[in-house]
């Protein structure tokens, strides 16, 4: 039996450094989905876990899942 392919969803993550030097990561399309870490990498790992938990909670409660982002990067010469 073949395993079902895993689907991936992409969400925009905003990372800021707070007054204590901690990296705070939030997901604008998932209100209240916030995490932090001592490093940027730790904050990214932690927010991935937070996103998974957030989406699992939405599914459990029958709430709609916000659509993943679709974006392009455009370079301009200034």
Secondary structure by P-SEA (a helix, b strand, c coil): ccccbbbbbbbbbbbbbccccbbbbbbccccccccccccaaaaaaaaaaaaaaaaaaaaaacccccbbbbbbbbbbcc
